[in-house]
Amino acid sequence: MTDEKIARINELARRSKTTGLSDEEKAEQKALRDEYRAAVRRSLEGQLGNIEFVDKKEN
């Protein structure tokens, strides 16, 4: 997810609170949010995949 897309998500969120969004902007906002959530999930899955459990004897 690029910084530009995150900035656009934030811009749309601010506008939705003040002036409202058109149907096209609502669809764009939903698509961007879905993409953002997918990126967060991938990142979390990658981090969890790198966790290694060891016991006190480091086995």
N, C-alpha and C positions, 0 to 999 in steps of 0.2 A: 504494500500500500504506500503510495507516494505522499509526500507532504502536501502536494497540490490537492490531492483527493481528500485528505483529512481537512484541509482548509475549506474545501467546498462543502464537506459535511457540516462543519461548524457554521459556515455562512448560511446554509439552508436552515439549520436549527435556529439561528438567530432570527432569520426572516420569518420562519413559521410562527415564532412567538410574537412578532410585531405586526407585520403586514399580511401574513398568510402566504400560502404557496399555491401556485396553479397546479392542475392535475399532472402536467408534465414534470414539474419540479418535485412533486410528491413521489412520482415514479422514480425520478433520478435519485432522490433522497433514500428511498427504499433500497434501490440497487446498490448505492454506495455503502449504506449501512450493512447490507448483506455481505458485500465484499470485505468490509472491515471486520465483521464478526468471523468470517472464514479465515482471514489472515491471523486473527488473534487465536483461533482454535489451532491452526497449524503451528503457530509459535509455541503454544502451551503443550501440544502433543510432542513437539520436538524436545522441549525442556524435560517433560516427564519421561520421555524415552531415554534420556541420558542419566536418569537417576539410578544410582546403584546402591543397594542396601548391603551393609556389612555388619557383622556381629562384633562383639567386643574384641574378639581375636582377629578381626579384620579378614575374615574368610569370605 
